[in-house]
Amino acid sequence: MALAGCAGGETAAPAQAPAAVAAAEQPTTVGGYEGWWNATPLSGDATGLPEETVAVNVRTGKVVDAFNRALNDAGKVTNVSDVDYTVVPDPAWPADSVVIIETATGQVIDSFPVDQNGVPVHP
């Protein structure tokens, strides 16, 4: 009995070599911190959400992540180098944390504790 669409017992060559298929199926890596400040509401209405933010590691005083809503809406990733922001450390920032700063105002809008590698610590 032959099934429709079968090659009559012959095996067709794969369209791509197994290595090419494996390379094409590599998972996408998502990096950075996620929170309300860089989320897009299901409705698409981002009214009241920051247009641009930076994440600053308080231990180092360096920008370790950035988000720009216009780049995001265009389907692009925001690199730290895409955001022009000069960090001005504040002794009031919580120790051992990352602070999220809205670049338009310079205000800290969120913070969370991190370990020495910058990984969020959940109490």
C-alpha positions, 0 to 999 in steps of 0.5 A: 500500500502506498500513501499519497505524498510518499516517495514510494519507499525512497527517502528524500534528502533533507533540505538542509544538513542537520548542522544547519538546522541545529544552527538555525534553531538556536534559542534567542537569548534575552538579556537585561532586566525586565520590569514595568518600566520597559514593558509594553501594555497589552493595549499598546498604550504606553501613556505614563511609561518612561520613554527611556531608562538606564539601569545602574549598578550601585556597586560600580556606578555604571550603566549596565542596561538601557531601554528606549521605547522608540527603538523597542517599538521599531523592533530594535534592541537598546544597547547601553551605548545607544543611551547618552546618560551620565551617572551621578551617584547618589548616597541615598541609593540602596546599597547592593542594588540596581536602580532604574533611572528615567533619563528624561528626569534623572529620577530613580523610578525603581530599584531591586537588590542584586548579588555581587554579579548583578543577579537579582536577589529575591527575598 
